[in-house]
Amino acid sequence: MLKFTVLISRLSENLWVRCACLLGAAVLVVIVSIIGFNQHFDTKYLYVAGLSWWEGSNAYDPNVASRLGANQSLGSFFYPPQIAPLCLLLGAFPWTQAKVVMTLVNIVSAGVLAYFSVLLVKQPQVKRLRVPGSGAMWFIPAIVLANPFTLNVIVLGQTTLIVAAALVSGWYYAYRDKWVLSGILIAISTIKPQLSLLFILWLLLERRWRILAVAAVTTLIFCLVPMAVSGSIDVFIYWFNTLGKHKTIFANVLGTGGVFSLQDLLYAVGIKVPPLLPLGVAFTGLLWWYRSRVIIDDVIGLLMVIALLFSLAHHYDLVALAPMVAVFWRHVHNHPKATWVALGLLFIMCFPRNLVMSLIHSNLLLQYRIVVLLGSTIWLLLMSLTENHQNPA
């Protein structure tokens, strides 16, 4: 085992091996994007919403959406009005070209997510913190680009990559005094409130008023077209009214296999509980209260975990855990045994769930990712507490 570890370590230090890993990941993204080009299930809803706003109609009206091509039997348009710029961009093109645009937006977002995940490692906020070697510049992007969650989001035309990239980059700039840029990025992340809400709560607790003010103004600017079409207040009422239907969509129903949350795990055990978001808010407040004891750049990964576990998420939303890969890299890169354990956990998380579902038909056993994520989070928290104690700011 020791000889094998040494061999892998030497190979990973080879520039050609590093280049091959990153190039292979990029090629895989391109191939999957081409193969899955005819899917773009979620892009269709964004596209139809864009068409609605271009013609001056209410995108939240199911009759308008149905007339313009959306399959309303599969759900309404649930995104908040601030997603309008993206929808209008897509709606400005014919459908085939719109799919190309969405694919490119997601690929760029994946690149941004990978880039800032590397920066979290290479430019840590805490002084005197050990900085990993240059391997992070090659392997972290390869992992972020080539994991099944990234590929799934690109094929579906989902928005999780956009939101995750905005949150990680917004967090990075928030703690490096770039408050205008941070506020704009946080505003972009609000197109998926279930992922961004706890980050906004954190900024409130931190009293980052300038960032929040820029985010609020930017969000309103993003909403200008929907507000002009439906009314400044009415457009938000229309959106809120759709949220009641959101949980009735098949993919959002507990026990159907698509949902990723602690609530779904408890449901599989036979315990029915109400939405756990208030508990997520409480854990965020607790983490903020003890923030001086953990490494601040580890918090972004921990907040992602809380957001995924305690709100309504789907398995493809696990792409938002990219900063977890980065912070784990920082902690374990000098410890071979810990590195192998971390890679093993990553493999379990990324293993194609459809293959597991073909062998296991128990909803309870299919919750293995939640158990792995909980264990990984506890491990990260312990490492962060130890590292911060050894390397005080």
C-alpha positions in Angstrom: 0.0 0.0 0.0 2.9 2.3 0.9 4.6 1.7 -2.5 1.3 2.3 -4.3 0.8 5.6 -2.4 4.3 6.7 -3.3 3.8 5.8 -7.0 0.5 7.8 -7.1 2.2 10.7 -5.4 5.0 10.8 -8.0 2.5 10.5 -10.8 0.5 13.4 -9.5 3.6 15.5 -9.4 4.2 15.0 -13.1 3.1 17.9 -15.2 1.9 15.8 -18.1 -0.3 13.7 -15.7 -1.8 17.0 -14.4 -2.4 18.3 -17.8 -4.0 15.0 -18.9 -6.4 15.1 -16.0 -7.6 18.6 -16.6 -7.7 18.2 -20.4 -9.6 14.9 -20.0 -12.2 16.6 -17.8 -12.6 19.5 -20.3 -13.1 17.0 -23.2 -15.6 15.0 -21.1 -17.7 18.2 -20.5 -17.7 18.9 -24.2 -18.7 15.4 -25.2 -21.5 15.1 -22.6 -22.8 18.6 -23.7 -23.0 17.4 -27.3 -24.6 14.0 -26.4 -27.1 15.5 -24.1 -27.9 18.5 -26.3 -31.5 17.4 -27.0 -32.5 17.2 -23.3 -32.3 20.7 -21.6 -35.5 20.0 -19.7 -35.1 23.0 -17.4 -33.8 25.3 -20.1 -37.3 25.1 -21.7 -38.9 26.8 -18.8 -36.4 29.6 -18.7 -36.7 30.0 -22.5 -40.5 30.2 -22.4 -40.4 32.7 -19.5 -38.1 34.8 -21.6 -40.5 34.6 -24.6 -43.3 35.7 -22.2 -41.5 38.7 -21.0 -40.3 39.7 -24.5 -43.9 39.8 -25.7 -45.0 41.7 -22.5 -46.9 38.8 -20.9 -46.9 37.3 -17.4 -44.4 34.4 -17.3 -46.1 33.0 -14.2 -49.4 32.6 -16.1 -49.7 28.9 -17.0 -51.9 29.7 -20.0 -49.3 32.0 -21.4 -46.5 29.5 -20.8 -48.5 26.7 -22.3 -49.3 28.8 -25.4 -45.5 29.5 -25.8 -44.5 25.8 -25.5 -44.0 24.9 -21.9 -45.4 21.5 -20.7 -47.4 22.7 -17.8 -48.4 19.2 -16.7 -44.8 19.0 -15.5 -44.9 22.2 -13.5 -45.1 25.9 -13.7 -42.4 28.5 -13.8 -41.1 28.7 -10.2 -38.0 31.0 -10.5 -38.1 34.5 -8.8 -38.3 37.5 -11.1 -34.6 38.4 -10.8 -33.8 35.5 -13.2 -35.3 37.7 -16.0 -31.9 38.7 -17.6 -31.0 35.1 -18.2 -34.5 34.2 -19.5 -34.5 37.3 -21.7 -31.1 36.3 -23.1 -32.3 32.8 -23.9 -35.6 34.1 -25.3 -33.8 36.4 -27.7 -32.7 33.3 -29.8 -34.4 30.5 -31.6 -34.8 27.4 -29.4 -31.8 25.5 -30.7 -29.5 28.5 -30.3 -30.9 29.1 -26.8 -29.8 25.6 -25.8 -26.3 26.4 -27.1 -26.3 29.7 -25.1 -27.4 27.9 -21.9 -24.8 25.2 -22.4 -22.1 27.8 -22.7 -23.3 29.7 -19.7 -23.2 26.6 -17.6 -19.7 25.6 -18.9 -18.4 29.1 -18.1 -20.0 28.9 -14.7 -18.4 25.5 -14.0 -15.0 27.1 -15.0 -15.7 30.0 -12.6 -16.7 27.6 -9.8 -13.5 25.6 -10.3 -11.3 28.8 -10.5 -12.6 30.2 -7.2 -12.5 26.8 -5.5 -8.7 26.8 -6.3 -8.4 30.4 -5.0 -9.9 29.3 -1.7 -7.0 26.9 -1.4 -4.2 29.0 -2.9 -5.1 32.3 -1.2 -6.4 31.3 2.3 -8.0 34.1 4.4 -6.2 32.9 7.6 -2.6 34.1 7.9 0.2 31.5 8.2 -2.1 28.8 7.0 -0.3 26.1 5.0 -0.8 26.5 1.3 -1.0 23.3 -0.8 1.2 22.8 -3.8 0.4 23.5 -7.4 -1.4 20.2 -7.8 -4.5 22.0 -6.6 -4.5 24.1 -9.8 -4.9 21.0 -11.9 -6.8 18.4 -9.9 -9.5 20.5 -8.2 -10.7 22.0 -11.6 -10.7 18.4 -13.0 -12.9 17.2 -10.2 -15.2 20.2 -10.4 -15.6 19.9 -14.2 -15.9 16.1 -14.6 -18.1 15.0 -11.7 -21.5 13.6 -12.6 -23.4 16.5 -10.9 -21.7 19.1 -13.1 -22.4 17.1 -16.2 -26.1 16.5 -15.1 -26.7 20.2 -14.6 -25.2 21.0 -18.1 -27.4 18.4 -19.8 -30.6 19.5 -18.0 -29.9 23.2 -18.5 -30.3 23.7 -14.8 -29.1 26.8 -12.9 -27.2 25.3 -9.9 -23.8 25.9 -11.5 -24.6 29.6 -12.0 -25.7 29.9 -8.4 -22.8 28.0 -7.0 -20.3 30.0 -9.0 -21.9 33.2 -7.9 -22.0 32.2 -4.2 -18.4 31.0 -4.0 -17.0 34.0 -5.9 -19.3 36.3 -3.9 -18.0 34.8 -0.7 -14.4 35.1 -1.8 -14.7 38.8 -2.6 -16.8 39.5 0.5 -13.8 38.6 2.7 -11.3 40.5 0.5 -13.0 43.9 0.6 -14.5 43.8 -2.9 -18.0 44.6 -1.6 -19.5 45.9 -4.9 -18.5 42.9 -6.8 -19.5 40.6 -4.0 -23.0 42.2 -3.8 -23.6 41.8 -7.5 -22.6 38.1 -7.3 -24.8 37.5 -4.3 -27.7 39.1 -6.2 -27.1 36.6 -9.1 -27.2 33.7 -6.6 -30.7 34.7 -5.4 -32.2 33.1 -8.5 -32.2 30.0 -6.4 -33.2 31.2 -2.9 -33.1 27.8 -1.4 -29.3 27.8 -1.8 -28.5 31.5 -1.3 -30.8 32.2 1.7 -28.4 31.1 4.4 -25.5 33.0 2.9 -27.6 36.1 3.0 -28.4 35.4 6.6 -24.7 35.0 7.3 -24.0 38.4 5.7 -26.7 39.9 7.9 -25.2 38.4 11.0 -21.8 39.8 9.9 -23.4 43.2 9.3 -22.1 43.4 5.8 -24.5 46.2 5.0 -22.7 47.5 1.9 -22.7 44.1 0.3 -26.4 43.5 1.1 -27.3 47.0 -0.2 -25.6 46.3 -3.5 -27.2 42.9 -3.7 -30.7 44.4 -3.0 -30.3 47.1 -5.6 -28.9 44.7 -8.2 -31.7 42.3 -7.6 -34.3 45.0 -8.2 -32.5 46.0 -11.4 -32.7 42.4 -12.5 -36.5 42.5 -11.8 -37.2 45.6 -13.9 -38.7 43.9 -16.9 -41.0 41.5 -15.0 -42.0 44.5 -12.8 -42.8 46.6 -15.8 -44.9 43.8 -17.4 -46.8 42.7 -14.3 -46.5 45.5 -11.8 -43.9 46.2 -9.1 -45.7 44.3 -6.4 -47.9 41.9 -8.4 -45.0 40.1 -10.0 -43.8 39.0 -6.6 -47.3 37.9 -5.7 -47.5 35.9 -8.8 -44.2 34.2 -8.0 -45.2 33.5 -4.4 -48.4 31.9 -5.6 -46.5 29.4 -7.6 -44.4 28.2 -4.7 -47.4 26.4 -3.2 -47.4 24.2 -6.3 -43.7 23.6 -6.3 -43.7 20.8 -3.7 -46.4 18.9 -5.6 -44.2 18.4 -8.7 -43.1 14.7 -8.9 -39.4 15.5 -8.7 -40.0 17.5 -5.5 -42.1 15.0 -3.6 -40.5 13.2 -0.6 -39.8 9.6 -1.2 -39.6 9.8 -5.0 -35.8 9.6 -5.1 -35.1 13.0 -6.6 -35.1 15.0 -3.4 -31.9 15.4 -1.4 -32.5 16.6 2.2 -32.6 15.4 5.8 -36.3 15.7 5.6 -36.3 13.0 2.9 -34.0 10.8 5.0 -36.4 11.0 7.9 -39.3 10.3 5.6 -37.5 7.2 4.4 -37.1 6.1 8.0 -40.9 6.6 8.5 -40.7 9.9 10.4 -42.7 12.7 8.8 -41.5 16.2 9.8 -42.3 19.7 8.5 -39.6 21.5 6.4 -36.4 21.8 8.3 -35.3 25.2 7.0 -35.8 26.8 10.5 -33.3 24.2 11.9 -30.9 25.2 9.1 -31.2 28.8 10.1 -30.5 27.8 13.7 -27.4 25.9 12.7 -26.2 28.9 10.6 -26.6 31.1 13.6 -24.7 28.6 15.7 -21.9 28.4 13.2 -21.7 32.2 13.1 -21.6 32.4 16.9 -18.5 30.1 16.9 -17.0 31.5 13.7 -13.8 32.6 15.4 -13.0 28.9 16.1 -13.1 27.7 12.5 -11.2 28.8 9.4 -13.4 31.4 7.7 -12.9 30.0 4.2 -14.1 26.6 5.4 -17.4 28.2 6.3 -18.4 28.5 2.7 -18.3 24.7 2.4 -20.2 24.2 5.7 -22.9 26.7 4.6 -23.4 24.8 1.4 -23.9 21.6 3.3 -26.5 23.2 5.6 -28.3 24.7 2.7 -28.5 21.4 0.9 -29.5 19.3 3.9 -32.1 21.6 5.4 -33.9 23.1 2.4 -35.4 21.5 -0.7 -32.5 20.3 -2.9 -32.0 17.7 -5.6 -29.1 15.4 -6.2 -27.7 17.4 -9.1 -27.5 20.4 -6.6 -24.6 18.6 -5.0 -22.4 20.3 -7.6 -22.6 23.2 -5.1 -20.3 21.2 -2.8 -17.3 22.2 -5.0 -15.8 24.4 -2.2 -15.9 21.3 0.1 -13.4 19.7 -2.3 -11.2 22.7 -2.1 -11.2 23.0 1.7 -10.7 19.3 2.1 -7.7 19.5 -0.2 -6.2 22.2 2.0 -6.5 20.1 5.1 -5.5 16.6 3.9 -3.0 17.2 1.1 0.0 16.5 3.3 -1.6 13.4 4.9 -1.6 10.4 2.5 -4.0 8.3 4.6 -6.5 11.1 5.1 -6.2 11.9 1.4 -7.2 8.4 0.5 -10.2 8.5 2.9 -11.3 11.8 1.4 -11.0 10.5 -2.1 -13.0 7.4 -1.1 -15.8 9.6 0.3 -15.7 11.7 -2.9 -16.0 8.5 -5.0 -19.1 7.4 -3.0 -20.7 10.8 -3.4 -20.1 10.9 -7.1 -20.8 7.3 -8.0 -23.7 7.4 -10.5 -26.9 7.0 -8.5 -28.9 5.5 -11.3 -26.6 2.4 -11.2 -27.2 2.1 -7.5 -30.9 2.4 -8.0 -30.9 -0.4 -10.5 -29.6 -2.7 -7.7 -31.2 -1.2 -4.6 -34.9 -0.5 -4.5 -35.0 0.7 -0.9 -35.5 4.4 -0.5 -33.8 4.3 2.9 -30.6 2.7 1.5 -30.6 5.2 -1.3 -30.0 7.9 1.3 -26.3 6.9 1.6 -25.1 10.2 0.2 -26.7 12.1 3.1 -25.0 9.9 5.6 -21.6 10.3 3.8 -22.1 14.1 3.6 -22.9 14.3 7.3 -19.8 12.3 8.2 -17.6 14.4 5.9 -19.0 17.6 7.4 -18.2 16.5 10.9 -14.7 15.5 9.8 -14.2 18.9 8.1 -15.4 20.8 11.1 -13.0 18.9 13.4 -10.1 19.6 11.0 -11.0 23.3 10.8 -11.1 23.6 14.5 -7.7 22.0 14.9 -6.1 23.9 12.0 -7.4 27.2 13.2 -6.0 26.5 16.7 -2.6 25.8 15.2 -2.6 28.7 12.8 -4.4 31.6 14.6 -5.1 34.7 12.5 
